[in-house]
Amino acid sequence: MTHTLTIEANNEADFALVKELASRLGLAIRESHPKRLTKEESLALLNKVAGSWEGPETGDEINAMIYNSRYSGNRDVEL
C-alpha cells in the first residue's frame, strides 16, 4: 500500500532537509512547485470572478432574508 505525505516548506533549507531524509530512507520522491500568482495576477483573477448584486432589495433586506432563513434546532448528538 502506498502512502502519500505532503510537506509544504516555507524555505529552501527545510525543503532540502526533508528531501535528503526521504532519499536516505530510500523513499520515492516526487516534487511539485506550484506557481504563485503575483499581486497583479491575483487582482485580475478577482475582478474576473467578483461581481455585484443587482436587485430590488437593499443590503439590509438581503441580510435579514439570510438570517431569517437559517435553521437552528436541537440536535441529538452526544459529545
Buried (B, 14 or more C-beta within 10 A) or exposed (E): EEEEEEEEEEEEEEBEEBBEEBEEEEEEEEEEEEEEEEEEEEEEEEEEEEEEEEEEEEEEEEEEEEEEEEEEEEEEEEE
